[in-house]
Amino acid sequence: MPAPLSSTSPGEAWVWGDYVLVLQTHPKTVLDIMNEMTGKPAEDDKDLDYPFAVTVYYRKDRNPHGPSSQPILVVGLEQMDYAKVMAKMGMDSGELGGVPSGMGPPVLGVFTASSHLNKGGYNGALDIDSVRQRLFSVIADHFHPAGEAVRIGPISAIHGHPDTGWPAQKKKGGCMSVLVVLLALAACCAWYFIGEKPQMRQGMVLKADTNPIRPD
């Protein structure tokens, strides 16, 4: 899944009702971050890419679980090289004869506290305005946030903004809460979300993917 706050561009930060939305372009994956933290070399030829992704957080003062930097939903466009993934799974060339090489068409993928969902293909234009509209529609269907989404700047704008509640980012230390979460990820090899129900005080482990050939 996309790594939090990772983006090859400055990205976008939005506030919408009780939520903070971070729009990322070609973010690193959680596996990429784990490899970096353990000193493993990055893959030159990736088999999975997220052209765009939106990670959703609670506003600090609206979170029923208390202040947290854990995501509650991630929705993005996923592209996968199915031939490469299947080859990694040990399938021989004969079995791969009918599988096209290269990145496949983008599909809508949604990560929640309990699952990874495939919402079907994306047939729109791959410009940021078109993709944002589609991804935001998925978020609207899931949370029904009040009011209109308001852009507050690039991703970095969430730090120290009065409408997010996120503390100002330290010049050298970075966002310590995100670092701690990533360290926990490296230790236990699982990503944690905040559960969506107020009574679920602890993060829930992301369960097995519904897509049997997804690599991470």
C-alpha positions as CSV (number, residue, x, y, z in Angstrom):
1,M,0.0,0.0,0.0
2,P,1.1,3.6,-0.4
3,A,3.4,4.9,2.3
4,P,2.1,7.8,4.4
5,L,3.1,11.3,3.3
6,S,5.3,10.0,0.5
7,S,5.0,11.7,-2.9
8,T,7.2,12.5,-5.9
9,S,5.5,16.0,-6.0
10,P,4.6,18.4,-3.3
11,G,1.1,16.9,-3.4
12,E,-2.0,18.3,-1.9
13,A,-3.5,18.6,1.6
14,W,-7.2,19.1,2.1
15,V,-9.6,19.4,5.1
16,W,-13.0,18.0,4.6
17,G,-15.4,17.9,7.6
18,D,-13.8,15.8,10.3
19,Y,-11.0,14.6,8.0
20,V,-7.6,15.5,6.6
21,L,-6.9,14.3,3.1
22,V,-3.4,14.0,1.6
23,L,-3.2,13.5,-2.2
24,Q,0.1,11.8,-3.2
25,T,1.6,11.2,-6.6
26,H,3.6,8.0,-7.2
27,P,4.2,7.5,-3.5
28,K,6.6,4.9,-2.3
29,T,5.0,1.7,-1.0
30,V,5.2,0.5,2.6
31,L,7.5,-2.3,1.3
32,D,9.8,0.4,-0.2
33,I,10.0,2.1,3.2
34,M,10.7,-1.2,5.0
35,N,13.5,-2.0,2.5
36,E,15.0,1.4,3.1
37,M,14.9,1.0,6.8
38,T,16.5,-2.5,6.6
39,G,19.2,-1.5,4.1
40,K,17.8,-3.5,1.2
41,P,18.4,-2.1,-2.3
42,A,15.4,-0.5,-4.0
43,E,13.9,-2.4,-7.0
44,D,14.9,-0.8,-10.3
45,D,11.9,-2.3,-12.1
46,K,8.9,-2.2,-9.9
47,D,5.8,-4.4,-10.5
48,L,3.4,-2.1,-8.6
49,D,2.8,1.6,-8.9
50,Y,0.3,4.1,-7.5
51,P,0.0,7.0,-10.0
52,F,-2.2,8.8,-7.4
53,A,-3.3,8.0,-3.9
54,V,-5.3,9.8,-1.2
55,T,-4.6,9.0,2.5
56,V,-7.3,10.0,5.0
57,Y,-6.7,10.9,8.6
58,Y,-8.9,12.3,11.3
59,R,-8.5,15.9,12.3
60,K,-6.8,15.7,15.6
61,D,-9.7,17.4,17.5
62,R,-12.3,15.2,15.8
63,N,-10.7,11.8,16.3
64,P,-12.9,9.6,18.6
65,H,-9.8,7.6,19.5
66,G,-7.8,10.6,20.6
67,P,-5.1,12.4,18.7
68,S,-3.3,10.1,16.3
69,S,-1.3,10.2,13.0
70,Q,-2.6,6.8,11.9
71,P,-4.6,6.7,8.6
72,I,-8.2,5.5,8.5
73,L,-8.5,5.0,4.8
74,V,-6.3,4.9,1.7
75,V,-7.8,5.0,-1.8
76,G,-5.6,5.1,-5.0
77,L,-5.1,4.2,-8.6
78,E,-3.1,0.9,-8.7
79,Q,-1.2,-0.4,-11.7
80,M,0.5,-3.8,-11.6
81,D,2.7,-5.8,-13.9
82,Y,0.8,-9.1,-13.6
83,A,3.3,-11.1,-15.6
84,K,6.1,-10.1,-13.3
85,V,4.1,-10.7,-10.2
86,M,3.1,-14.1,-11.4
87,A,6.6,-15.0,-12.3
88,K,7.7,-14.1,-8.8
89,M,5.1,-16.5,-7.6
90,G,6.9,-19.3,-9.4
91,M,4.8,-19.7,-12.5
92,D,6.7,-20.9,-15.6
93,S,6.8,-19.3,-19.0
94,G,4.1,-21.6,-20.3
95,E,1.6,-20.5,-17.7
96,L,2.5,-16.9,-18.4
97,G,1.9,-17.1,-22.2
98,G,-1.4,-15.3,-22.1
99,V,-0.5,-12.7,-19.6
100,P,0.6,-9.4,-21.1
101,S,3.8,-7.8,-19.8
102,G,4.1,-4.3,-18.6
103,M,1.9,-2.3,-16.3
104,G,-1.8,-3.1,-16.6
105,P,-4.6,-0.5,-16.7
106,P,-5.2,1.4,-13.5
107,V,-7.8,0.1,-11.0
108,L,-9.3,1.7,-7.9
109,G,-7.9,0.1,-4.8
110,V,-9.2,0.9,-1.3
111,F,-7.4,0.0,2.0
112,T,-9.5,0.0,5.2
113,A,-8.7,-1.2,8.7
114,S,-9.8,-4.7,7.8
115,S,-9.3,-5.2,4.1
116,H,-8.0,-4.3,0.7
117,L,-10.8,-3.8,-1.8
118,N,-10.7,-3.7,-5.6
119,K,-13.3,-1.2,-6.8
120,G,-12.9,-1.9,-10.5
121,G,-11.2,-0.2,-13.4
122,Y,-10.6,3.5,-13.8
123,N,-11.5,4.8,-17.2
124,G,-11.0,8.5,-16.8
125,A,-8.2,10.8,-17.7
126,L,-4.9,10.4,-15.7
127,D,-4.6,14.1,-14.9
128,I,-4.7,15.1,-11.3
129,D,-8.0,17.0,-11.5
130,S,-9.9,14.0,-13.0
131,V,-8.3,11.5,-10.6
132,R,-8.9,13.7,-7.6
133,Q,-12.6,13.9,-8.4
134,R,-12.9,10.2,-8.6
135,L,-10.9,9.4,-5.5
136,F,-12.8,12.0,-3.5
137,S,-16.1,10.5,-4.6
138,V,-15.0,7.2,-3.1
139,I,-14.1,9.0,0.2
140,A,-17.5,10.8,0.1
141,D,-19.3,7.5,-0.3
142,H,-17.4,6.0,2.6
143,F,-17.5,8.8,5.2
144,H,-20.1,11.3,4.0
145,P,-18.1,14.2,5.2
146,A,-19.9,17.5,6.0
147,G,-19.4,20.6,3.9
148,E,-17.0,21.0,1.0
149,A,-13.3,19.9,0.8
150,V,-11.0,22.8,1.3
151,R,-7.4,22.7,0.0
152,I,-4.9,24.1,2.5
153,G,-1.7,23.7,0.4
154,P,0.9,21.0,-0.3
155,I,1.2,17.9,1.9
156,S,3.6,19.8,4.2
157,A,0.8,22.2,5.0
158,I,-0.9,19.7,7.4
159,H,1.9,20.4,9.9
160,G,1.1,23.3,12.1
161,H,-2.2,24.1,10.4
162,P,-5.0,25.1,12.8
163,D,-7.6,23.1,10.9
164,T,-5.7,19.8,11.1
165,G,-4.3,19.9,14.6
166,W,-1.0,18.3,13.4
167,P,1.9,19.9,15.3
168,A,4.4,22.0,13.4
169,Q,7.1,19.8,11.7
170,K,10.5,20.0,13.4
171,K,13.3,21.2,11.0
172,K,15.5,18.2,11.7
173,G,13.4,15.7,13.6
174,G,10.5,15.5,11.1
175,C,7.2,14.1,12.2
176,M,8.1,11.8,15.1
177,S,4.7,10.2,15.2
178,V,5.0,9.0,11.6
179,L,8.6,7.8,12.3
180,V,7.4,5.8,15.3
181,V,4.7,4.1,13.2
182,L,7.1,3.2,10.5
183,L,9.5,1.7,13.0
184,A,6.7,-0.3,14.4
185,L,5.9,-1.4,10.9
186,A,9.5,-2.6,10.4
187,A,9.4,-4.5,13.7
188,C,6.1,-6.4,13.1
189,C,5.8,-6.4,9.3
190,A,2.2,-5.1,9.4
191,W,0.5,-1.8,8.8
192,Y,-2.0,-0.5,11.4
193,F,-5.0,1.8,10.8
194,I,-7.3,3.4,13.3
195,G,-10.5,1.4,13.5
196,E,-13.4,3.3,12.3
197,K,-15.7,2.6,15.3
198,P,-15.2,4.7,18.4
199,Q,-15.1,1.6,20.7
200,M,-12.1,0.1,18.8
201,R,-9.4,1.8,20.7
202,Q,-6.5,-0.1,19.2
203,G,-5.3,-0.2,15.5
204,M,-6.4,-3.2,13.5
205,V,-4.0,-5.3,11.5
206,L,-4.6,-5.0,7.8
207,K,-5.9,-8.5,6.9
208,A,-5.1,-10.6,3.9
209,D,-5.6,-8.9,0.5
210,T,-8.7,-9.9,-1.5
211,N,-6.5,-9.9,-4.6
212,P,-4.6,-13.3,-4.6
213,I,-1.7,-12.1,-6.7
214,R,-1.0,-8.8,-5.1
215,P,2.7,-8.6,-4.0
216,D,2.5,-6.4,-0.9
